[in-house]
Amino acid sequence: MSSDNAHVIEDTIIDRDGNEGISQLYNAVKHSIRRYLYELDGTQPHDMYDLVLRQVEQPLLEAILEHTKGNQSKAAEYLGLNRGTLRKKLRTYNLHK
């Protein structure tokens, strides 16, 4: 893929058609989940879906708010959420002002 056909946004390669390549973020999450399962040493995990969402959502919100310099409207737009939903999530993690 030539540089005039694609651009890089935060470790994800996106071509002109909007197709995303495998990102460092994807690989990091997958590696972390595999490591967590390995470290359980045979113990059956429970509620993995909720566990992963909780572990990913807060740092995602923190990073986006930092990137938008606290602008919640812009952060909601970046996240594809309405502002009310974002504010509810910020309260959940005690990230609201």
N, CA, C and O atoms as a printed pandas DataFrame, in Angstrom:
     atom_number atom_name residue_name chain_id  residue_number  x_coord  y_coord  z_coord
0              1         N          MET        A               1    0.847   -1.164    0.000
1              2        CA          MET        A               1    0.000    0.000    0.000
2              3         C          MET        A               1    0.897    1.232    0.000
3              4         O          MET        A               1    1.751    1.383    0.874
4              5         N          SER        A               2    0.711    2.084   -0.947
5              6        CA          SER        A               2    1.549    3.279   -1.029
6              7         C          SER        A               2    1.028    4.353   -0.094
7              8         O          SER        A               2   -0.132    4.326    0.318
8              9         N          SER        A               3    1.893    5.295    0.237
9             10        CA          SER        A               3    1.530    6.306    1.216
10            11         C          SER        A               3    0.417    7.222    0.714
11            12         O          SER        A               3   -0.298    7.812    1.524
12            13         N          ASP        A               4    0.251    7.356   -0.611
13            14        CA          ASP        A               4   -0.826    8.204   -1.102
14            15         C          ASP        A               4   -2.174    7.492   -1.087
15            16         O          ASP        A               4   -3.208    8.126   -1.297
16            17         N          ASN        A               5   -2.177    6.187   -0.843
17            18        CA          ASN        A               5   -3.421    5.425   -0.772
18            19         C          ASN        A               5   -3.862    5.136    0.652
19            20         O          ASN        A               5   -4.947    4.594    0.859
20            21         N          ALA        A               6   -3.050    5.483    1.631
21            22        CA          ALA        A               6   -3.390    5.168    3.018
22            23         C          ALA        A               6   -2.829    6.223    3.946
23            24         O          ALA        A               6   -1.920    6.971    3.585
24            25         N          HIS        A               7   -3.375    6.273    5.137
25            26        CA          HIS        A               7   -2.819    7.118    6.184
26            27         C          HIS        A               7   -2.867    6.347    7.488
27            28         O          HIS        A               7   -3.650    5.408    7.639
28            29         N          VAL        A               8   -2.027    6.748    8.425
29            30        CA          VAL        A               8   -1.924    6.041    9.698
30            31         C          VAL        A               8   -2.570    6.887   10.776
31            32         O          VAL        A               8   -2.287    8.078   10.905
32            33         N          ILE        A               9   -3.438    6.260   11.544
33            34        CA          ILE        A               9   -4.077    6.914   12.683
34            35         C          ILE        A               9   -3.819    6.050   13.896
35            36         O          ILE        A               9   -4.372    4.956   14.008
36            37         N          GLU        A              10   -2.976    6.531   14.816
37            38        CA          GLU        A              10   -2.743    5.855   16.091
38            39         C          GLU        A              10   -2.556    4.348   15.927
39            40         O          GLU        A              10   -3.343    3.576   16.475
40            41         N          ASP        A              11   -1.547    3.913   15.196
41            42        CA          ASP        A              11   -1.164    2.515   15.060
42            43         C          ASP        A              11   -2.120    1.668   14.224
43            44         O          ASP        A              11   -1.958    0.448   14.178
44            45         N          THR        A              12   -3.095    2.258   13.571
45            46        CA          THR        A              12   -3.994    1.502   12.713
46            47         C          THR        A              12   -3.850    2.030   11.307
47            48         O          THR        A              12   -3.937    3.237   11.082
48            49         N          ILE        A              13   -3.632    1.145   10.362
49            50        CA          ILE        A              13   -3.513    1.550    8.976
50            51         C          ILE        A              13   -4.902    1.519    8.356
51            52         O          ILE        A              13   -5.593    0.503    8.434
52            53         N          ILE        A              14   -5.313    2.616    7.747
53            54        CA          ILE        A              14   -6.619    2.714    7.120
54            55         C          ILE        A              14   -6.408    3.138    5.678
55            56         O          ILE        A              14   -5.772    4.158    5.411
56            57         N          ASP        A              15   -6.950    2.342    4.733
57            58        CA          ASP        A              15   -6.800    2.728    3.335
58            59         C          ASP        A              15   -7.948    3.637    2.914
59            60         O          ASP        A              15   -8.842    3.929    3.709
60            61         N          ARG        A              16   -7.919    4.075    1.678
61            62        CA          ARG        A              16   -8.927    5.001    1.185
62            63         C          ARG        A              16  -10.353    4.466    1.299
63            64         O          ARG        A              16  -11.295    5.245    1.443
64            65         N          ASP        A              17  -10.518    3.156    1.237
65            66        CA          ASP        A              17  -11.842    2.532    1.314
66            67         C          ASP        A              17  -12.307    2.323    2.752
67            68         O          ASP        A              17  -13.402    1.808    2.974
68            69         N          GLY        A              18  -11.493    2.714    3.730
69            70        CA          GLY        A              18  -11.874    2.585    5.125
70            71         C          GLY        A              18  -11.563    1.227    5.730
71            72         O          GLY        A              18  -12.014    0.934    6.837
72            73         N          ASN        A              19  -10.797    0.384    5.027
73            74        CA          ASN        A              19  -10.444   -0.926    5.556
74            75         C          ASN        A              19   -9.262   -0.795    6.501
75            76         O          ASN        A              19   -8.241   -0.201    6.155
76            77         N          GLU        A              20   -9.404   -1.348    7.686
77            78        CA          GLU        A              20   -8.347   -1.248    8.690
78            79         C          GLU        A              20   -7.464   -2.482    8.660
79            80         O          GLU        A              20   -7.956   -3.602    8.523
80            81         N          GLY        A              21   -6.171   -2.277    8.786
81            82        CA          GLY        A              21   -5.242   -3.385    8.922
82            83         C          GLY        A              21   -5.206   -3.827   10.372
83            84         O          GLY        A              21   -5.755   -3.156   11.246
84            85         N          ILE        A              22   -4.564   -4.949   10.627
85            86        CA          ILE        A              22   -4.415   -5.406   12.007
86            87         C          ILE        A              22   -3.521   -4.423   12.730
87            88         O          ILE        A              22   -2.436   -4.093   12.252
88            89         N          SER        A              23   -3.968   -3.961   13.866
89            90        CA          SER        A              23   -3.244   -2.912   14.577
90            91         C          SER        A              23   -2.467   -3.451   15.762
91            92         O          SER        A              23   -2.672   -4.580   16.209
92            93         N          GLN        A              24   -1.590   -2.634   16.245
93            94        CA          GLN        A              24   -0.856   -2.968   17.459
94            95         C          GLN        A              24   -1.814   -3.114   18.632
95            96         O          GLN        A              24   -1.595   -3.941   19.517
96            97         N          LEU        A              25   -2.861   -2.323   18.643
97            98        CA          LEU        A              25   -3.851   -2.404   19.713
98            99         C          LEU        A              25   -4.511   -3.783   19.718
99           100         O          LEU        A              25   -4.626   -4.406   20.774
100          101         N          TYR        A              26   -4.939   -4.258   18.574
101          102        CA          TYR        A              26   -5.558   -5.584   18.454
102          103         C          TYR        A              26   -4.618   -6.657   18.987
103          104         O          TYR        A              26   -5.014   -7.510   19.781
104          105         N          ASN        A              27   -3.375   -6.602   18.541
105          106        CA          ASN        A              27   -2.395   -7.602   18.975
106          107         C          ASN        A              27   -2.126   -7.530   20.469
107          108         O          ASN        A              27   -1.970   -8.563   21.120
108          109         N          ALA        A              28   -2.072   -6.330   21.015
109          110        CA          ALA        A              28   -1.823   -6.177   22.454
110          111         C          ALA        A              28   -2.979   -6.745   23.275
111          112         O          ALA        A              28   -2.755   -7.416   24.283
112          113         N          VAL        A              29   -4.200   -6.483   22.853
113          114        CA          VAL        A              29   -5.363   -7.009   23.577
114          115         C          VAL        A              29   -5.387   -8.524   23.503
115          116         O          VAL        A              29   -5.586   -9.196   24.514
116          117         N          LYS        A              30   -5.186   -9.061   22.312
117          118        CA          LYS        A              30   -5.204  -10.518   22.135
118          119         C          LYS        A              30   -4.112  -11.182   22.981
119          120         O          LYS        A              30   -4.354  -12.205   23.623
120          121         N          HIS        A              31   -2.924  -10.600   22.976
121          122        CA          HIS        A              31   -1.814  -11.135   23.773
122          123         C          HIS        A              31   -2.155  -11.101   25.266
123          124         O          HIS        A              31   -1.899  -12.065   25.987
124          125         N          SER        A              32   -2.723  -10.003   25.716
125          126        CA          SER        A              32   -3.071   -9.869   27.137
126          127         C          SER        A              32   -4.120  -10.895   27.552
127          128         O          SER        A              32   -4.033  -11.462   28.641
128          129         N          ILE        A              33   -5.100  -11.134   26.702
129          130        CA          ILE        A              33   -6.134  -12.124   27.027
130          131         C          ILE        A              33   -5.534  -13.517   27.075
131          132         O          ILE        A              33   -5.829  -14.290   27.986
132          133         N          ARG        A              34   -4.696  -13.843   26.104
133          134        CA          ARG        A              34   -4.051  -15.156   26.113
134          135         C          ARG        A              34   -3.186  -15.339   27.366
135          136         O          ARG        A              34   -3.186  -16.412   27.970
136          137         N          ARG        A              35   -2.463  -14.308   27.748
137          138        CA          ARG        A              35   -1.606  -14.374   28.933
138          139         C          ARG        A              35   -2.446  -14.559   30.196
139          140         O          ARG        A              35   -2.100  -15.349   31.074
140          141         N          TYR        A              36   -3.549  -13.823   30.275
141          142        CA          TYR        A              36   -4.454  -13.949   31.426
142          143         C          TYR        A              36   -4.967  -15.383   31.535
143          144         O          TYR        A              36   -4.963  -15.966   32.619
144          145         N          LEU        A              37   -5.408  -15.949   30.414
145          146        CA          LEU        A              37   -5.916  -17.322   30.419
146          147         C          LEU        A              37   -4.833  -18.315   30.815
147          148         O          LEU        A              37   -5.099  -19.267   31.548
148          149         N          TYR        A              38   -3.620  -18.098   30.335
149          150        CA          TYR        A              38   -2.499  -18.968   30.683
150          151         C          TYR        A              38   -2.220  -18.906   32.183
151          152         O          TYR        A              38   -1.993  -19.932   32.823
152          153         N          GLU        A              39   -2.238  -17.707   32.730
153          154        CA          GLU        A              39   -1.929  -17.523   34.148
154          155         C          GLU        A              39   -3.016  -18.072   35.071
155          156         O          GLU        A              39   -2.781  -18.252   36.266
156          157         N          LEU        A              40   -4.201  -18.339   34.523
157          158        CA          LEU        A              40   -5.248  -18.972   35.327
158          159         C          LEU        A              40   -4.890  -20.417   35.647
159          160         O          LEU        A              40   -5.461  -21.017   36.557
160          161         N          ASP        A              41   -3.951  -20.970   34.902
161          162        CA          ASP        A              41   -3.417  -22.308   35.144
162          163         C          ASP        A              41   -4.516  -23.362   35.321
163          164         O          ASP        A              41   -4.525  -24.127   36.286
164          165         N          GLY        A              42   -5.438  -23.373   34.360
165          166        CA          GLY        A              42   -6.479  -24.395   34.370
166          167         C          GLY        A              42   -7.766  -23.989   35.059
167          168         O          GLY        A              42   -8.790  -24.650   34.886
168          169         N          THR        A              43   -7.740  -22.917   35.837
169          170        CA          THR        A              43   -8.966  -22.427   36.472
170          171         C          THR        A              43   -9.867  -21.844   35.395
171          172         O          THR        A              43   -9.418  -21.070   34.550
172          173         N          GLN        A              44  -11.136  -22.220   35.429
173          174        CA          GLN        A              44  -12.065  -21.739   34.412
174          175         C          GLN        A              44  -12.423  -20.281   34.662
175          176         O          GLN        A              44  -12.836  -19.924   35.765
176          177         N          PRO        A              45  -12.268  -19.434   33.645
177          178        CA          PRO        A              45  -12.615  -18.011   33.814
178          179         C          PRO        A              45  -14.131  -17.825   33.795
179          180         O          PRO        A              45  -14.862  -18.654   33.253
180          181         N          HIS        A              46  -14.587  -16.738   34.388
181          182        CA          HIS        A              46  -16.006  -16.390   34.399
182          183         C          HIS        A              46  -16.143  -14.924   34.010
183          184         O          HIS        A              46  -15.304  -14.097   34.365
184          185         N          ASP        A              47  -17.184  -14.618   33.295
185          186        CA          ASP        A              47  -17.503  -13.231   32.925
186          187         C          ASP        A              47  -16.352  -12.533   32.191
187          188         O          ASP        A              47  -16.079  -11.356   32.428
188          189         N          MET        A              48  -15.692  -13.262   31.311
189          190        CA          MET        A              48  -14.559  -12.690   30.575
190          191         C          MET        A              48  -14.957  -11.453   29.764
191          192         O          MET        A              48  -14.203  -10.483   29.686
192          193         N          TYR        A              49  -16.130  -11.497   29.174
193          194        CA          TYR        A              49  -16.572  -10.366   28.354
194          195         C          TYR        A              49  -16.619   -9.087   29.184
195          196         O          TYR        A              49  -16.043   -8.070   28.796
196          197         N          ASP        A              50  -17.302   -9.137   30.320
197          198        CA          ASP        A              50  -17.394   -7.958   31.187
198          199         C          ASP        A              50  -16.027   -7.551   31.735
199          200         O          ASP        A              50  -15.725   -6.362   31.833
200          201         N          LEU        A              51  -15.209   -8.527   32.088
201          202        CA          LEU        A              51  -13.866   -8.238   32.603
202          203         C          LEU        A              51  -13.055   -7.452   31.581
203          204         O          LEU        A              51  -12.448   -6.434   31.912
204          205         N          VAL        A              52  -13.047   -7.924   30.348
205          206        CA          VAL        A              52  -12.257   -7.254   29.301
206          207         C          VAL        A              52  -12.811   -5.860   29.028
207          208         O          VAL        A              52  -12.048   -4.902   28.905
208          209         N          LEU        A              53  -14.121   -5.742   28.934
209          210        CA          LEU        A              53  -14.699   -4.418   28.684
210          211         C          LEU        A              53  -14.340   -3.425   29.785
211          212         O          LEU        A              53  -13.992   -2.279   29.502
212          213         N          ARG        A              54  -14.424   -3.864   31.038
213          214        CA          ARG        A              54  -14.073   -2.966   32.154
214          215         C          ARG        A              54  -12.598   -2.558   32.095
215          216         O          ARG        A              54  -12.257   -1.409   32.377
216          217         N          GLN        A              55  -11.735   -3.492   31.731
217          218        CA          GLN        A              55  -10.302   -3.218   31.703
218          219         C          GLN        A              55   -9.899   -2.337   30.528
219          220         O          GLN        A              55   -8.873   -1.660   30.591
220          221         N          VAL        A              56  -10.678   -2.335   29.473
221          222        CA          VAL        A              56  -10.344   -1.560   28.271
222          223         C          VAL        A              56  -11.054   -0.205   28.263
223          224         O          VAL        A              56  -10.492    0.791   27.807
224          225         N          GLU        A              57  -12.289   -0.170   28.767
225          226        CA          GLU        A              57  -13.091    1.048   28.645
226          227         C          GLU        A              57  -12.505    2.240   29.396
227          228         O          GLU        A              57  -12.441    3.335   28.837
228          229         N          GLN        A              58  -12.081    2.063   30.633
229          230        CA          GLN        A              58  -11.569    3.206   31.396
230          231         C          GLN        A              58  -10.321    3.815   30.761
231          232         O          GLN        A              58  -10.280    5.033   30.584
232          233         N          PRO        A              59   -9.297    3.027   30.409
233          234        CA          PRO        A              59   -8.139    3.664   29.774
234          235         C          PRO        A              59   -8.471    4.267   28.406
235          236         O          PRO        A              59   -7.843    5.240   27.986
236          237         N          LEU        A              60   -9.451    3.693   27.720
237          238        CA          LEU        A              60   -9.895    4.281   26.447
238          239         C          LEU        A              60  -10.471    5.665   26.698
239          240         O          LEU        A              60  -10.108    6.625   26.019
240          241         N          LEU        A              61  -11.356    5.769   27.658
241          242        CA          LEU        A              61  -11.961    7.065   27.976
242          243         C          LEU        A              61  -10.909    8.075   28.426
243          244         O          LEU        A              61  -10.936    9.234   28.012
244          245         N          GLU        A              62   -9.985    7.631   29.274
245          246        CA          GLU        A              62   -8.927    8.529   29.754
246          247         C          GLU        A              62   -8.064    9.034   28.598
247          248         O          GLU        A              62   -7.746   10.221   28.528
248          249         N          ALA        A              63   -7.691    8.136   27.698
249          250        CA          ALA        A              63   -6.824    8.527   26.576
250          251         C          ALA        A              63   -7.535    9.488   25.627
251          252         O          ALA        A              63   -6.941   10.460   25.160
252          253         N          ILE        A              64   -8.800    9.214   25.347
253          254        CA          ILE        A              64   -9.547   10.086   24.441
254          255         C          ILE        A              64   -9.758   11.458   25.068
255          256         O          ILE        A              64   -9.623   12.476   24.389
256          257         N          LEU        A              65  -10.087   11.496   26.354
257          258        CA          LEU        A              65  -10.257   12.793   27.022
258          259         C          LEU        A              65   -8.950   13.583   27.039
259          260         O          LEU        A              65   -8.946   14.798   26.844
260          261         N          GLU        A              66   -7.854   12.886   27.271
261          262        CA          GLU        A              66   -6.549   13.546   27.239
262          263         C          GLU        A              66   -6.270   14.103   25.844
263          264         O          GLU        A              66   -5.807   15.234   25.692
264          265         N          HIS        A              67   -6.558   13.293   24.838
265          266        CA          HIS        A              67   -6.309   13.703   23.447
266          267         C          HIS        A              67   -7.162   14.915   23.054
267          268         O          HIS        A              67   -6.715   15.781   22.302
268          269         N          THR        A              68   -8.398   14.966   23.574
269          270        CA          THR        A              68   -9.296   16.078   23.246
270          271         C          THR        A              68   -9.203   17.213   24.260
271          272         O          THR        A              68  -10.006   18.146   24.236
272          273         N          LYS        A              69   -8.215   17.126   25.151
273          274        CA          LYS        A              69   -7.997   18.151   26.179
274          275         C          LYS        A              69   -9.258   18.390   27.011
275          276         O          LYS        A              69   -9.578   19.524   27.367
276          277         N          GLY        A              70   -9.976   17.284   27.318
277          278        CA          GLY        A              70  -11.155   17.362   28.166
278          279         C          GLY        A              70  -12.439   17.777   27.462
279          280         O          GLY        A              70  -13.482   17.902   28.104
280          281         N          ASN        A              71  -12.376   17.989   26.166
281          282        CA          ASN        A              71  -13.565   18.393   25.417
282          283         C          ASN        A              71  -14.483   17.182   25.251
283          284         O          ASN        A              71  -14.235   16.317   24.411
284          285         N          GLN        A              72  -15.543   17.128   26.055
285          286        CA          GLN        A              72  -16.434   15.967   26.058
286          287         C          GLN        A              72  -17.217   15.819   24.760
287          288         O          GLN        A              72  -17.485   14.697   24.331
288          289         N          SER        A              73  -17.582   16.906   24.138
289          290        CA          SER        A              73  -18.299   16.818   22.859
290          291         C          SER        A              73  -17.430   16.166   21.801
291          292         O          SER        A              73  -17.876   15.287   21.064
292          293         N          LYS        A              74  -16.184   16.610   21.736
293          294        CA          LYS        A              74  -15.257   16.036   20.763
294          295         C          LYS        A              74  -14.937   14.580   21.117
295          296         O          LYS        A              74  -14.840   13.731   20.232
296          297         N          ALA        A              75  -14.774   14.297   22.413
297          298        CA          ALA        A              75  -14.499   12.926   22.849
298          299         C          ALA        A              75  -15.655   12.007   22.473
299          300         O          ALA        A              75  -15.432   10.897   21.988
300          301         N          ALA        A              76  -16.880   12.455   22.690
301          302        CA          ALA        A              76  -18.053   11.651   22.332
302          303         C          ALA        A              76  -18.073   11.381   20.830
303          304         O          ALA        A              76  -18.394   10.276   20.393
304          305         N          GLU        A              77  -17.733   12.388   20.055
305          306        CA          GLU        A              77  -17.680   12.226   18.596
306          307         C          GLU        A              77  -16.616   11.199   18.204
307          308         O          GLU        A              77  -16.877   10.324   17.379
308          309         N          TYR        A              78  -15.435   11.297   18.780
309          310        CA          TYR        A              78  -14.360   10.342   18.500
310          311         C          TYR        A              78  -14.784    8.914   18.827
311          312         O          TYR        A              78  -14.450    7.972   18.109
312          313         N          LEU        A              79  -15.531    8.770   19.932
313          314        CA          LEU        A              79  -15.932    7.449   20.405
314          315         C          LEU        A              79  -17.190    6.921   19.716
315          316         O          LEU        A              79  -17.523    5.742   19.842
316          317         N          GLY        A              80  -17.880    7.792   18.992
317          318        CA          GLY        A              80  -19.124    7.374   18.354
318          319         C          GLY        A              80  -20.266    7.223   19.344
319          320         O          GLY        A              80  -21.170    6.409   19.153
320          321         N          LEU        A              81  -20.211    8.025   20.412
321          322        CA          LEU        A              81  -21.239    8.003   21.455
322          323         C          LEU        A              81  -21.939    9.350   21.495
323          324         O          LEU        A              81  -21.387   10.355   21.049
324          325         N          ASN        A              82  -23.152    9.371   22.028
325          326        CA          ASN        A              82  -23.722   10.692   22.272
326          327         C          ASN        A              82  -23.146   11.204   23.588
327          328         O          ASN        A              82  -22.644   10.425   24.399
328          329         N          ARG        A              83  -23.219   12.502   23.793
329          330        CA          ARG        A              83  -22.570   13.099   24.957
330          331         C          ARG        A              83  -23.146   12.606   26.279
331          332         O          ARG        A              83  -22.416   12.471   27.262
332          333         N          GLY        A              84  -24.442   12.337   26.310
333          334        CA          GLY        A              84  -25.064   11.818   27.523
334          335         C          GLY        A              84  -24.513   10.460   27.909
335          336         O          GLY        A              84  -24.262   10.199   29.086
336          337         N          THR        A              85  -24.325    9.595   26.926
337          338        CA          THR        A              85  -23.752    8.270   27.184
338          339         C          THR        A              85  -22.319    8.400   27.678
339          340         O          THR        A              85  -21.913    7.698   28.604
340          341         N          LEU        A              86  -21.557    9.291   27.066
341          342        CA          LEU        A              86  -20.178    9.507   27.510
342          343         C          LEU        A              86  -20.168    9.977   28.959
343          344         O          LEU        A              86  -19.393    9.466   29.767
344          345         N          ARG        A              87  -21.001   10.927   29.291
345          346        CA          ARG        A              87  -21.026   11.447   30.668
346          347         C          ARG        A              87  -21.378   10.354   31.672
347          348         O          ARG        A              87  -20.812   10.305   32.764
348          349         N          LYS        A              88  -22.308    9.481   31.305
349          350        CA          LYS        A              88  -22.670    8.365   32.179
350          351         C          LYS        A              88  -21.463    7.458   32.406
351          352         O          LYS        A              88  -21.210    7.032   33.533
352          353         N          LYS        A              89  -20.724    7.163   31.349
353          354        CA          LYS        A              89  -19.532    6.321   31.462
354          355         C          LYS        A              89  -18.456    7.015   32.297
355          356         O          LYS        A              89  -17.765    6.363   33.079
356          357         N          LEU        A              90  -18.313    8.311   32.139
357          358        CA          LEU        A              90  -17.332    9.059   32.928
358          359         C          LEU        A              90  -17.679    9.009   34.416
359          360         O          LEU        A              90  -16.790    8.892   35.259
360          361         N          ARG        A              91  -18.962    9.098   34.734
361          362        CA          ARG        A              91  -19.385    8.980   36.145
362          363         C          ARG        A              91  -19.097    7.581   36.673
363          364         O          ARG        A              91  -18.670    7.425   37.817
364          365         N          THR        A              92  -19.328    6.568   35.852
365          366        CA          THR        A              92  -19.078    5.184   36.263
366          367         C          THR        A              92  -17.640    5.003   36.727
367          368         O          THR        A              92  -17.390    4.298   37.705
368          369         N          TYR        A              93  -16.695    5.630   36.037
369          370        CA          TYR        A              93  -15.272    5.488   36.356
370          371         C          TYR        A              93  -14.738    6.669   37.159
371          372         O          TYR        A              93  -13.528    6.803   37.339
372          373         N          ASN        A              94  -15.636    7.525   37.639
373          374        CA          ASN        A              94  -15.249    8.705   38.416
374          375         C          ASN        A              94  -14.268    9.583   37.647
375          376         O          ASN        A              94  -13.288   10.077   38.204
376          377         N          LEU        A              95  -14.546    9.769   36.362
377          378        CA          LEU        A              95  -13.698   10.592   35.510
378          379         C          LEU        A              95  -14.356   11.937   35.175
379          380         O          LEU        A              95  -13.778   12.736   34.438
380          381         N          HIS        A              96  -15.529   12.188   35.694
381          382        CA          HIS        A              96  -16.241   13.424   35.383
382          383         C          HIS        A              96  -15.648   14.584   36.170
383          384         O          HIS        A              96  -14.995   14.398   37.197
384          385         N          LYS        A              97  -15.892   15.778   35.661
385          386        CA          LYS        A              97  -15.378   16.984   36.323
386          387         C          LYS        A              97  -16.428   17.546   37.250
387          388         O          LYS        A              97  -16.193   18.563   37.904
